[in-house]
Amino acid sequence: MTHAVAEIVTFTLADGISPEDFLRLSQASEAFCRANPGFRHRQLSQGPDGRWTDYVVWADLDTARSAAASFPQQDFAPALMQAITPDSVQMRHETVHWAI
């Protein structure tokens, strides 16, 4: 049985980037996500400590890796990545065992 995979990325915003700026930049990636086979769900949240979490659910690990590999070549990617503090990024993939 193939399980869905959650791609969980936590990070902080670069100096001078407001939450509103970052949300606008992130929304530019919506078509890319939706066009990828295996895309299931995405949410973006910010904790009280200022750290952000980008939580994306994919059909499987291969789909998640394929999307991650093609992400940097997208037109919106450079601006989005410049809005994030590079050394703050932590990314992991987890198997989804249960969802409601």
Z-matrix of the N, CA and C atoms (Angstrom, degrees):
N
C 1 1.449
C 2 1.522 1 109.61
N 3 1.329 2 116.81 1 131.76
C 4 1.457 3 122.41 2 177.72
C 5 1.521 4 108.87 3 -91.24
N 6 1.319 5 114.76 4 129.79
C 7 1.462 6 120.30 5 179.02
C 8 1.518 7 110.21 6 -101.65
N 9 1.309 8 115.97 7 149.92
C 10 1.460 9 121.16 8 171.91
C 11 1.525 10 108.83 9 -64.41
N 12 1.315 11 115.33 10 157.54
C 13 1.460 12 121.63 11 -178.88
C 14 1.523 13 109.33 12 -125.92
N 15 1.319 14 115.40 13 132.37
C 16 1.468 15 121.34 14 175.07
C 17 1.524 16 108.33 15 -95.50
N 18 1.312 17 115.15 16 126.97
C 19 1.462 18 121.44 17 172.96
C 20 1.520 19 105.82 18 -99.98
N 21 1.318 20 116.58 19 117.21
C 22 1.458 21 121.96 20 -174.17
C 23 1.527 22 108.22 21 -118.31
N 24 1.323 23 115.61 22 117.40
C 25 1.461 24 121.16 23 -178.70
C 26 1.521 25 107.82 24 -122.11
N 27 1.329 26 116.85 25 124.68
C 28 1.461 27 121.74 26 176.03
C 29 1.524 28 108.70 27 -114.31
N 30 1.334 29 115.84 28 147.93
C 31 1.458 30 120.22 29 -174.60
C 32 1.526 31 109.85 30 -169.69
N 33 1.329 32 115.56 31 170.60
C 34 1.457 33 121.99 32 171.19
C 35 1.529 34 108.23 33 -116.37
N 36 1.316 35 115.36 34 157.53
C 37 1.455 36 120.28 35 179.02
C 38 1.528 37 110.33 36 -80.49
N 39 1.325 38 115.02 37 150.83
C 40 1.462 39 121.39 38 176.87
C 41 1.528 40 109.18 39 -68.32
N 42 1.302 41 116.08 40 156.59
C 43 1.470 42 120.96 41 177.47
C 44 1.525 43 110.05 42 -55.83
N 45 1.316 44 115.43 43 136.27
C 46 1.456 45 121.04 44 176.87
C 47 1.517 46 115.11 45 86.88
N 48 1.336 47 118.14 46 -3.00
C 49 1.464 48 121.46 47 179.49
C 50 1.533 49 108.34 48 -98.56
N 51 1.315 50 115.78 49 119.80
C 52 1.467 51 120.09 50 179.11
C 53 1.532 52 109.20 51 -84.51
N 54 1.328 53 117.82 52 159.09
C 55 1.467 54 119.83 53 174.54
C 56 1.532 55 112.18 54 -55.41
N 57 1.324 56 117.09 55 -38.07
C 58 1.462 57 120.61 56 179.46
C 59 1.529 58 111.45 57 -64.85
N 60 1.340 59 116.08 58 -41.72
C 61 1.469 60 120.04 59 176.35
C 62 1.522 61 110.40 60 -60.31
N 63 1.334 62 115.24 61 -44.87
C 64 1.457 63 119.23 62 -176.69
C 65 1.526 64 111.90 63 -66.92
N 66 1.310 65 117.20 64 -39.62
C 67 1.464 66 119.98 65 177.61
C 68 1.527 67 110.89 66 -62.67
N 69 1.307 68 116.93 67 -41.21
C 70 1.464 69 120.43 68 177.95
C 71 1.531 70 110.51 69 -61.92
N 72 1.323 71 116.59 70 -44.94
C 73 1.461 72 120.36 71 178.50
C 74 1.529 73 111.24 72 -64.04
N 75 1.311 74 116.90 73 -39.67
C 76 1.462 75 121.34 74 -179.50
C 77 1.527 76 111.81 75 -66.36
N 78 1.313 77 116.28 76 -37.86
C 79 1.466 78 120.03 77 -179.14
C 80 1.527 79 111.70 78 -63.83
N 81 1.322 80 117.00 79 -22.13
C 82 1.465 81 120.56 80 176.71
C 83 1.528 82 111.80 81 -67.29
N 84 1.333 83 117.30 82 -16.42
C 85 1.469 84 121.13 83 -179.23
C 86 1.533 85 112.74 84 -91.11
N 87 1.329 86 117.49 85 -1.61
C 88 1.466 87 120.10 86 -175.33
C 89 1.530 88 112.99 87 -59.52
N 90 1.314 89 117.66 88 -46.50
C 91 1.467 90 120.15 89 -178.41
C 92 1.525 91 110.91 90 -62.14
N 93 1.335 92 116.56 91 -39.04
C 94 1.464 93 120.64 92 177.66
C 95 1.531 94 110.57 93 -59.93
N 96 1.318 95 116.95 94 -48.18
C 97 1.468 96 120.36 95 -179.96
C 98 1.525 97 110.86 96 -61.12
N 99 1.311 98 116.31 97 -51.13
C 100 1.467 99 120.85 98 -176.35
C 101 1.533 100 112.41 99 -62.62
N 102 1.328 101 117.24 100 -30.43
C 103 1.467 102 121.09 101 -178.46
C 104 1.527 103 113.15 102 -77.62
N 105 1.318 104 117.03 103 -16.88
C 106 1.463 105 120.37 104 -178.90
C 107 1.517 106 110.85 105 -77.84
N 108 1.335 107 117.10 106 125.55
C 109 1.466 108 118.76 107 175.38
C 110 1.535 109 108.74 108 -60.37
N 111 1.271 110 116.33 109 138.12
C 112 1.457 111 119.64 110 178.61
C 113 1.511 112 114.74 111 93.14
N 114 1.329 113 117.87 112 -5.77
C 115 1.466 114 119.70 113 176.20
C 116 1.526 115 108.53 114 -68.35
N 117 1.337 116 116.28 115 131.87
C 118 1.462 117 120.82 116 -179.44
C 119 1.530 118 113.55 117 -115.67
N 120 1.334 119 116.72 118 -44.45
C 121 1.470 120 119.45 119 -170.47
C 122 1.520 121 108.70 120 -165.43
N 123 1.323 122 115.70 121 149.95
C 124 1.466 123 120.00 122 175.10
C 125 1.513 124 108.75 123 -147.50
N 126 1.325 125 115.58 124 141.76
C 127 1.461 126 121.16 125 172.32
C 128 1.517 127 108.63 126 -144.78
N 129 1.311 128 114.41 127 150.70
C 130 1.457 129 122.29 128 -178.91
C 131 1.516 130 106.78 129 -127.24
N 132 1.333 131 116.08 130 127.15
C 133 1.462 132 119.45 131 -178.57
C 134 1.523 133 109.98 132 -136.43
N 135 1.343 134 114.25 133 162.77
C 136 1.462 135 121.27 134 178.19
C 137 1.515 136 108.58 135 -130.65
N 138 1.321 137 116.00 136 130.83
C 139 1.450 138 121.57 137 179.80
C 140 1.518 139 112.05 138 -86.76
N 141 1.334 140 116.48 139 169.56
C 142 1.470 141 120.52 140 -179.35
C 143 1.527 142 112.69 141 -64.20
N 144 1.343 143 117.02 142 -19.30
C 145 1.465 144 120.66 143 177.95
C 146 1.527 145 112.63 144 -84.69
N 147 1.349 146 116.77 145 -0.12
C 148 1.458 147 121.05 146 179.11
C 149 1.518 148 114.38 147 92.51
N 150 1.337 149 116.82 148 -12.74
C 151 1.474 150 119.54 149 178.64
C 152 1.527 151 109.70 150 -72.73
N 153 1.320 152 114.93 151 145.78
C 154 1.452 153 122.71 152 179.11
C 155 1.526 154 109.30 153 -105.62
N 156 1.332 155 115.40 154 153.34
C 157 1.462 156 121.81 155 173.82
C 158 1.520 157 108.19 156 -130.92
N 159 1.325 158 114.66 157 124.71
C 160 1.461 159 121.95 158 174.01
C 161 1.526 160 105.36 159 -105.76
N 162 1.327 161 117.23 160 115.14
C 163 1.460 162 123.66 161 -172.90
C 164 1.527 163 107.66 162 -117.13
N 165 1.332 164 116.06 163 111.57
C 166 1.460 165 121.36 164 -177.47
C 167 1.521 166 108.49 165 -121.49
N 168 1.324 167 117.11 166 132.29
C 169 1.459 168 121.53 167 176.56
C 170 1.525 169 108.54 168 -106.42
N 171 1.331 170 114.53 169 127.65
C 172 1.462 171 123.12 170 179.22
C 173 1.530 172 108.88 171 -116.28
N 174 1.319 173 116.66 172 161.93
C 175 1.461 174 122.09 173 -179.17
C 176 1.523 175 111.94 174 -62.27
N 177 1.333 176 116.66 175 -34.83
C 178 1.465 177 121.05 176 -178.10
C 179 1.527 178 109.74 177 -163.99
N 180 1.314 179 116.47 178 174.83
C 181 1.464 180 121.05 179 -176.48
C 182 1.520 181 111.96 180 -66.16
N 183 1.338 182 118.25 181 -37.72
C 184 1.464 183 120.53 182 179.18
C 185 1.526 184 111.01 183 -61.04
N 186 1.320 185 116.71 184 -41.85
C 187 1.463 186 120.95 185 178.09
C 188 1.525 187 110.59 186 -63.30
N 189 1.326 188 116.90 187 -44.10
C 190 1.470 189 121.18 188 179.27
C 191 1.523 190 110.92 189 -61.08
N 192 1.321 191 116.62 190 -44.77
C 193 1.477 192 120.77 191 -179.96
C 194 1.522 193 111.71 192 -66.16
N 195 1.319 194 117.30 193 -39.23
C 196 1.462 195 121.14 194 178.86
C 197 1.528 196 110.89 195 -63.16
N 198 1.321 197 116.53 196 -44.45
C 199 1.467 198 120.54 197 178.57
C 200 1.529 199 110.44 198 -63.83
N 201 1.325 200 116.80 199 -42.18
C 202 1.467 201 120.33 200 179.67
C 203 1.527 202 111.39 201 -63.48
N 204 1.325 203 116.70 202 -36.29
C 205 1.467 204 120.60 203 -179.56
C 206 1.526 205 111.94 204 -69.89
N 207 1.328 206 117.54 205 -34.52
C 208 1.466 207 119.95 206 -178.25
C 209 1.538 208 112.90 207 -89.15
N 210 1.316 209 117.47 208 -14.30
C 211 1.464 210 121.90 209 -178.47
C 212 1.532 211 113.43 210 -53.92
N 213 1.339 212 119.87 211 -49.01
C 214 1.473 213 119.42 212 -175.70
C 215 1.526 214 114.47 213 -61.67
N 216 1.318 215 118.48 214 -21.86
C 217 1.460 216 121.38 215 -178.90
C 218 1.538 217 113.30 216 -84.28
N 219 1.313 218 117.83 217 -4.16
C 220 1.464 219 121.39 218 -178.07
C 221 1.526 220 110.81 219 -76.81
N 222 1.324 221 116.01 220 147.99
C 223 1.471 222 121.24 221 -177.96
C 224 1.530 223 113.07 222 -57.79
N 225 1.314 224 117.63 223 -35.90
C 226 1.461 225 121.57 224 -176.40
C 227 1.529 226 112.99 225 -80.26
N 228 1.315 227 117.72 226 -17.60
C 229 1.469 228 122.10 227 -170.46
C 230 1.531 229 114.87 228 -60.46
N 231 1.329 230 120.44 229 -46.98
C 232 1.474 231 118.63 230 -178.17
C 233 1.530 232 113.31 231 -56.33
N 234 1.319 233 117.84 232 -46.65
C 235 1.469 234 120.35 233 -179.00
C 236 1.521 235 110.88 234 -65.26
N 237 1.315 236 116.53 235 -40.06
C 238 1.465 237 120.47 236 179.72
C 239 1.527 238 110.49 237 -65.01
N 240 1.309 239 117.30 238 -43.74
C 241 1.462 240 120.19 239 -178.83
C 242 1.532 241 112.08 240 -69.71
N 243 1.323 242 117.56 241 -31.80
C 244 1.472 243 120.38 242 177.29
C 245 1.519 244 111.64 243 -69.33
N 246 1.322 245 117.40 244 -19.13
C 247 1.461 246 121.83 245 179.99
C 248 1.526 247 112.15 246 -82.34
N 249 1.332 248 116.51 247 -4.81
C 250 1.466 249 122.56 248 -176.74
C 251 1.521 250 109.88 249 -113.60
N 252 1.327 251 117.11 250 138.97
C 253 1.458 252 121.30 251 175.23
C 254 1.527 253 108.18 252 -71.11
N 255 1.339 254 118.62 253 114.48
C 256 1.467 255 121.41 254 -171.65
C 257 1.526 256 115.25 255 -55.15
N 258 1.327 257 117.69 256 -44.97
C 259 1.468 258 118.84 257 -175.79
C 260 1.525 259 113.38 258 -78.98
N 261 1.323 260 117.02 259 2.43
C 262 1.465 261 120.13 260 178.31
C 263 1.532 262 112.50 261 -94.52
N 264 1.327 263 117.16 262 -9.51
C 265 1.466 264 121.73 263 -172.92
C 266 1.527 265 111.89 264 -75.46
N 267 1.324 266 115.43 265 128.18
C 268 1.462 267 122.83 266 172.64
C 269 1.524 268 106.73 267 -128.91
N 270 1.342 269 116.29 268 124.29
C 271 1.460 270 120.53 269 -177.86
C 272 1.515 271 109.64 270 -126.15
N 273 1.340 272 114.67 271 139.29
C 274 1.457 273 119.19 272 175.98
C 275 1.524 274 109.43 273 -148.38
N 276 1.304 275 115.16 274 159.85
C 277 1.467 276 121.92 275 175.61
C 278 1.518 277 107.66 276 -118.19
N 279 1.321 278 115.20 277 135.20
C 280 1.465 279 121.02 278 -179.74
C 281 1.526 280 109.22 279 -130.83
N 282 1.322 281 115.94 280 144.15
C 283 1.458 282 121.73 281 176.04
C 284 1.521 283 109.37 282 -75.21
N 285 1.322 284 116.02 283 130.82
C 286 1.462 285 121.15 284 177.12
C 287 1.531 286 106.97 285 -87.16
N 288 1.324 287 116.47 286 117.67
C 289 1.455 288 121.34 287 -179.25
C 290 1.523 289 113.07 288 -99.76
N 291 1.327 290 115.72 289 -21.88
C 292 1.464 291 119.32 290 -176.92
C 293 1.515 292 109.24 291 -158.48
N 294 1.323 293 116.81 292 139.58
C 295 1.461 294 122.05 293 176.71
C 296 1.526 295 108.04 294 -149.82
N 297 1.319 296 115.93 295 149.66
C 298 1.466 297 119.36 296 175.83
C 299 1.511 298 108.78 297 -130.20
